Amino acid sequence: MTGHDAAPNAVPKPVPGAVPNAVPNGVPDEELRELAAKQVALGEVRGAPAADPVNVPMIRHWLSAMGDTNPAYLDQGLAPPAMAQVWTMRVPGGKDRSPVDELMAALDRHGYTGVVATNCEQTYHRYVRVGELLTPATRFTDLAGPKRTALGVGYFATWTITWYAGDGEPVAEMLFRVLKFRPPERAEALPPYPLRPAVNQDTAFFWDGVKQGELRIQACADCGELRHPPGPLCPRCRSADRGHTVASGLGTLFSYVVHHHPPVPGREVPFVVGVVELPEGVRMVGNVVGCPVGEVEIGMRLRVTYRAMDAQLVLPMWEPA
């Protein structure tokens, strides 16, 4: 069983792309940072034990819902590792509180009422057996922002939940991160954008980053070579082991074309398609926006921006820095 290690504790701090004084109604973001620091200082806070022990009926329902036909779970009395959260799922209106609740309520009060989950990474230490009673413990780890995203200005809140067996042994962990954002005051419904990028196992990390307001570059985990567009193998050492780094979001226009004809579904002509050279050493293709077509020129300094094309699709574009 494998997973991702939870992020280490961190005192809330500014992040690249942060928007100074972006809190609504003039409320300084220091108030939110102080509250976040207080929640970090609480450390791990134990919750109430699960209402019921790990049991066969719930496992059977889970396997049926997930289409998992592995007989080992029921035959050996084991729970699927991904069920960790199921055993201690909190009921709305319950009295069990966590270090996350007060901060989420404060963000709501300050206008950050929109919420979208951005990361859920689980680590499994061992299988949980039928009859065991699990207890959750929550540790708030980080509040990052304010940061401008395609959904609006918001904060990324991160916390970790650890599940303990009756003897105190940790059996699973989950890092959870959400974006709490301030919805646009006049959000207009956009029609479905007809041109959608191809998302596969090689490119999913890039588009996940775009949703979070991050410009990600694929990096070889062996030799460190950066490459874009992403691919399955490193062009330098041929390794298939890859990760990514987050670019600064700045670049220089290397070349461009102005598209006049033929018409493009979902776009108004003319528009500029540019090749942008990043200081990290790679080039990206994207639309140049935010300035008249006649003012676009090779060598101009650009910065990335994120445009919502419809309710699901966000595209990175480039505007004058």
N, C-alpha and C positions, 0 to 999 in steps of 0.2 A: 504494500500500500504506500503510495507516495502522495505528496501534496506540496504546498508552499509554506515556508516558514512565515510566521506572523512578523509584521514590521516591529522593530525595537521601539521602546518608549521614546517619545520626542516631545519637547516643549513646543507648543504651537509657534510657528514662525512664518514669515513671508515666503512666498514661492514665486518663481518666474512667472511673469504675466499678471502679477497681482495688481489690483486696481485700488490705489490709495483713496481713502475717504469715500468708499462706495457703499457705505451702510445707509439705508434709507432714513429719512426724517432727521438727518444730521447726527444720528447717534454714532459716536466714535466706535470703531471696531475694537478698541482696547477693552471695552466692556465684555465683548464676546471672548476675547483672548484670555482675559483674567478668569472668566468662568471656566474656559477650557483648561487652563493651567490648574485650576482648583480640582477639576475632575481627574486630570492626569495624576495629581498628587494623591488622590484617594487610593491609587493602586488597584489591585484586584478586589472586586466586591462580590462576595458570594450571594447567590440568589437562593430561592426556595427549592428544595428537592422536587423532582418530577412528581406529578400527581399519581402516576402509576409506574411500576417497574417495566423494564423491557419485556414485551409480551408477543406471543405468536400471532394473535389476530391482527395487530398493527403491522407486523412484518409482512403478513400475507397480503394485506391491503396495499402496502407500499409496493411489493413485488408485482402485484397485478397492475397497479397504476403506472408503473415504470416499464412494464413489459419485460421484467427480469425473470428469466426462467431457470436461473442457476439453482439447483436443488440443494446445494451445500448449506444454505442459510437455515432452512427449516429442518433439514436432516440433522444438522449439528447444533441447532439452537443458537445461531449467531444472527446478529442484526447487520444489515448492510451498513457499511461505515457512513455513507452519505445521509443516513437517517438521524445523525447525532442531534440535529436541531429539533427533530420531531418530538423527541421524548420530553423536552422541557419548553415547548412552544408556549409563549405567554398568551393568556386570554385577554382581549381588550377589556379594560376596566378593572383588571386584577390589581391587587395591592403590592405585588412584588415589583420593586423599583430597581433601576440600574443607574450607573453613572452617566448613561447616555440621555436619560429622560429629561433632566433639567436643562441640558444644553439644547436639545431639540426644541423644547418649549421656548427657550430664549430666542432661538433663530426664527421660530414662527412669529413671535411677538414683534420682531424687528423686520418683518416683511418677507423673510426667506421661507415662504410657505410651499414652494415647489420642491419635490424630492424625487430623485432617481438613483437607484442602486448602480454603482459603477464597478465594484469589485466584490467578489466572494471567493475566498481562497481557504480551503480546508486542509488540515493536516491530521492524519489518523495514526495513533500510536499502537492501537491494538483493536481487535474486534470486541464488541460488547456482546455479552451473553444474556440469554433469556433469564429473567429474574433479577438482574442487577438494577439498582436504583441510581439514576444519575442526578448530579447537582451541577448547575451552571455557575460560572463565575465570569464577570465582565470587567474588562480593563479598558478604559478610554485612553487612546494613545496619541491622537493628533487632530488638530483643527488647522486647515490650510486655506488661506485666502485673505481678503476677498479676491476672487479670480473671475475674469470675464470668460464666459463660455458661450456656446451657440444658444443655450437655453436662457441665458441671462447671467447677471453677476451673482456669485454664490460662494459658498464655503464647502470644502471637502472634509467630512468628519469620518474618522477612522477609529474602530474599536475592535477588540479581540474577545471572543468568548471561548472559555475552556470548560470542557465537561469532565467531571471527576466521578469515578466509581465510589462505592460506599466506603472503601478503605483509603480514599484520598488520592488514588492513582489517577493521573490525567489520561484520558482515553482518546480525546479528540480536541482539536482547536479550530476556530474559524475566524479569519480576519474579514471584517465587513467594512465597506466604505460606501458612503452615500454623498451625493451632491445635493445640498440644500440651497436652492436658488430663488431669486426674486423674479417671479413671472413678469413678462412684459405687461404694462398697463393696458395695452390694446393689442392683445394677441389675436391675429387674424388667421383663420384656417387657410392653409395652403393646399392647393390641389396636388395630387400625387405627381412627383417629378418623374418624367418618363425615362430618363437616362440614369441607370444605377451602376455603380462600380461592381466589378467582380470581387467578391469576398470569399477567400478560401483559407486553408490552414497556413499559407505563407503570408497572407496579407491581413488576416483578422486583427493582429496586434496593432497595425497601423490605424485601422478604422475604429478600434476600441479607444485608441488614444485621441482621435479626432473628437469623439463624443465627450471626452474629458478636457478638451481644450489643450491637448498635447500634440506636438509634431514629433512623431517617433521615427527613428531611423534604425533599420535592421543592422545588427552587429554580430559578427562571428564570435562565438563564445570561446573559440580556441586561439585565433590569431588577432582578434580585435578589429578586423577589416569592417568598415562601414559600407553599406551598399543600399542603393535605391534605384529602381524599384526593388522590392523584396524578392527573394528567390529561395529555393530549397537548399542550395549548396553555396558555400563560400567560393567566390571566383579566384581567391588567392590560394587557399589551402585545401579546398574541396570538402571541408567539414560540413556536416549536416547539423551541427550543434549551434543554435543561434539564440540570440537575445535581442535587446534593443537599447538604444539610448534616446534621451529626449533632447531634441535640438533647441537652440535658443529662440527660434522663430524669426530670425532675421535672415536676410539674403540680398543678393544683387541680381538684377535682371541681366541674364547672359544673352538671350535672344528672344524674339517674339514675332508673332504674326497677328494681324487684325483680320478676323473672320467676318466677311460680308455676305457670302452666299456659298452653299445653299442654306435655307432656313434650318435651324436646329430646334427640335422639340423642347419646349420649356425655356428657351433662351431668346432674348431680343438681340438682333444684330444692329450694329457691329459690336463685337466684343473681342477682347485681347486674350490670347493664349500665350503664356510666356514660359521660358525655361529659366528657373531661378537657381542661382548658384549659392549654396549655403556655406557658411564659414567652417562647417564640420567637414567639408570636402566632397559633398555629393550635390547632384542637381535634381530638381523636381519640376515637373510640369504642372502648371495651374493657371487659373484665370487671374488677370490683373484687374483690380476693381478700385473704386474710390477716387478715380481721377479721369478727366476727359481722355478719349482715345488719342487725341492729337498731342497730349503732354507725355505720353509714354515714350521712354527712350532707354536704349541699352546703357547699362551701368547705374541706373537709378536704384536707390536703396529702398528695400521693401521689408515689410513685416507680415507675418501670417495673420489672417483673420478667419473666422469660422462663420459660414452662412448656412442657416437652416433652409433646405430646399423644399422640404415638406415635413410632415409630422415625424418621420423616421430618419430621414437622410440629412446629414450635415456634411458639407464639403469644405476643405481648407482652400482658401484663396489668398491673394496677395494684394496689399495696398501700400501706398507710399509710407515710408517710415517717418 
